[in-house]
């Protein structure tokens, strides 16, 4: 089966690099599935999972936004943050989820940035779901 090179990169450096058969992820406009030979494109990503299929297995990388660049033989994910599923610290993600939920419950406080708390909650839930294989 044909493969393409996939790179997942953050400001801190590369997170994933391999040849895969298919990439699927959530862009701002909806779900994308990319196979070798796909037309070139650039798409902004949502908080979610990048699913990488190769050799009958699927690997997952949690991303918190960024961009996807597609070329016929290469896919590059430029993410704000990214973690491979087996590198996610579930305890830390659970604590982040609890902190975000606490901030969202404090609606009476004027100094709480609710959008930031909502995004933190989405990122934590995404990381937990990917680490626990609940996609």
N, C-alpha and C positions, 0 to 999 in steps of 0.2 A: 504494500500500500504506500502511496505517496505521503511524504512528510514535509513539514516546514519548520523552520527555526523559530523558536519562541523565546523571547527575553522579557522578563519582568524586572523592571528597574525602579528604584526609589532614589531620592536625594542622597541616601546613605550608601547606595551602591546596588549591585545586582542581587536579586533574590532567587531567581529561577532562570535556568538556561537549558534548553533541550530541544530535540526534534520531536514533534508531535504530529498526530494525524488530524486532530481537530481541536479548535479552541471555541469555547462558548462562554459568554458573559453577558451582563446586563449593561447596556448603554443607556444614556438619558432617553433615547427614543424607543427603547425596547430591547428584547433579547436578540443577541447576535450569535450566529454560528459561522465559524470561519474554517475553511478547508484549503489545502494547497491550491494555488491558482486563483484565489479570490481576487476580485477587483481591488485596486488600491483605494483606501479610505482612511479617514481619521474620525474618531467618535469619542465624545466625553463619556466617562464611565460613572456609574452609580456605586454606592457602597454595596459590595456583594462579593460573590465568588467568581474566580476565573477557573473554569473547568478545562483541564488539559487531558485529552484522550490519546493514549498511545499503547500499542501492544495489548489491547483488551482491558487495560486498566485506566482509571481516571484519577488524576491528581488534582488537588484543590489548592488555590492560593487565595487568601482573603485580601481584598484591596479596599481602600477607603477613598474611592474616587480616583481621578486622574484621566488619562487619555489612552486610547488604543489606536495604534497606527498599523495598518495592514498594507503589505506589499505582496506580490504574487508568491514569494518564497519565504517571507519573514513577517512575523507579528511581534510588535514591540508594545508592551504595556508600560506606560510611564505613570506610576502610581505615587500618590502622596505617601502612603504606607502600604506595605505588603508583607504577608507572612505565609509561608507554606503551612499546610494543615498540621503537619507533625511538629512544627516549631511553636505552635500557639500555646501560651501559658494560660490554661483554662481558669485557674484560680485568680490570676490577675485580671482576666476578662470578666469574671464574675464580680470581682470587687469594683471594676469600672462600671459595670451595669448597675450595681447597687448605688454607687455614687450618683450616676446620672438619674436614676429613678428618684432618689432623694431630692435632687435639685428640682426635678419636675413637680414634686409634691409641694415644694415651697413657693407656691404661686403668690403668696402675700408679700414676699420679699422683692423689693424693687431692684436689687443688685444682681439678680439671677438672670443670666442670658439663656432664655428658653430654647432658642434655636441651636445654640451650642450644646446644650444638655441633650436635646433630641438627637443631634448628630452623634454625640458620644454614646448614647444608648443604642442607636442603630449599628455603630461600629462594634460595640461590645457584643450585641446579639449576633451579628454576622460572624465574629471570631468564634464565639461559643458554638454556633450551629456548624461551622466548618470543622472545628476541632472534634466535635462529637459525631460528625457524619450525618447530620440531620438536614440534608438539603433536598 
